[in-house]
């Protein structure tokens, strides 16, 4: 008895609808600074998981947290600028 499921998975694994659209790739590109800042903050927290954070660790976490907030602020400001400029025309 043959199972069609394995053949179906092989056929649909590379279907066009599974690829990200150009708009989705653009959104990811716009959010990349925020994503990288979040990763940096996670890295700073991960370093301190198995030990008591030193003053250097605390500064690294504070710096990373500030970068996350700045990146999110920039993303929100760009989104607001785009929506305001698009509606004013």
C-alpha positions as CSV (number, residue, x, y, z in Angstrom):
1,X,0.0,0.0,0.0
2,X,1.4,3.4,-1.1
3,X,1.0,6.5,1.0
4,X,0.2,9.5,-1.1
5,X,1.0,11.9,1.8
6,X,4.8,11.7,1.2
7,X,4.4,12.4,-2.5
8,X,2.0,15.3,-1.7
9,X,4.5,16.8,0.7
10,X,7.2,16.6,-1.9
11,X,5.0,18.2,-4.5
12,X,3.7,21.1,-2.3
13,X,6.9,21.7,-0.3
14,X,8.1,24.2,-2.9
15,X,4.8,25.7,-4.0
16,X,4.8,29.4,-4.9
17,X,2.2,30.4,-2.3
18,X,4.6,29.3,0.5
19,X,7.2,31.9,-0.4
20,X,7.1,35.3,1.3
21,X,5.7,38.1,-0.9
22,X,7.6,41.2,-1.8
23,X,5.5,43.2,0.7
24,X,6.3,40.7,3.5
25,X,10.0,40.9,2.7
26,X,9.9,44.7,2.8
27,X,8.1,44.6,6.2
28,X,10.8,42.3,7.5
29,X,13.5,44.6,6.1
30,X,11.9,47.6,7.8
31,X,11.7,45.8,11.1
32,X,15.2,44.3,11.0
33,X,16.8,46.9,13.3
34,X,14.2,46.2,15.9
35,X,14.7,42.4,15.5
36,X,18.4,42.7,15.9
37,X,18.1,45.0,18.9
38,X,15.7,42.4,20.5
39,X,18.2,39.6,19.8
40,X,21.0,41.7,21.4
41,X,18.8,42.2,24.5
42,X,18.1,38.4,24.6
43,X,21.8,37.7,24.3
44,X,22.6,40.0,27.2
45,X,20.0,38.3,29.4
46,X,21.2,34.8,28.4
47,X,24.7,35.6,29.5
48,X,23.4,36.3,33.0
49,X,21.3,33.2,33.3
50,X,23.8,31.0,35.1
51,X,25.5,33.6,37.2
52,X,24.9,36.7,39.2
53,X,25.0,39.7,36.9
54,X,28.0,41.9,37.3
55,X,28.0,45.7,36.9
56,X,29.2,45.2,33.3
57,X,26.4,42.8,32.6
58,X,23.9,45.3,34.1
59,X,25.3,48.0,31.8
60,X,25.1,45.7,28.8
61,X,21.4,44.9,29.5
62,X,20.6,48.6,30.0
63,X,22.3,49.5,26.8
64,X,20.5,46.7,24.9
65,X,17.2,47.8,26.4
66,X,17.8,51.4,25.3
67,X,18.6,50.2,21.8
68,X,15.4,48.2,21.7
69,X,13.4,51.2,22.7
70,X,15.1,53.4,20.2
71,X,14.6,50.9,17.4
72,X,10.9,50.5,18.3
73,X,10.5,54.3,18.4
74,X,12.1,54.7,15.0
75,X,9.9,52.0,13.6
76,X,6.7,53.6,15.0
77,X,7.8,57.0,13.8
78,X,8.4,55.7,10.3
79,X,5.0,54.0,10.3
80,X,3.3,57.2,11.5
81,X,5.1,59.3,8.8
82,X,4.0,56.9,6.1
83,X,0.4,56.8,7.2
84,X,0.3,60.6,7.6
85,X,1.9,61.4,4.3
86,X,-0.2,58.9,2.5
87,X,-3.5,60.3,3.9
88,X,-2.6,64.0,3.3
89,X,-2.4,63.7,-0.5
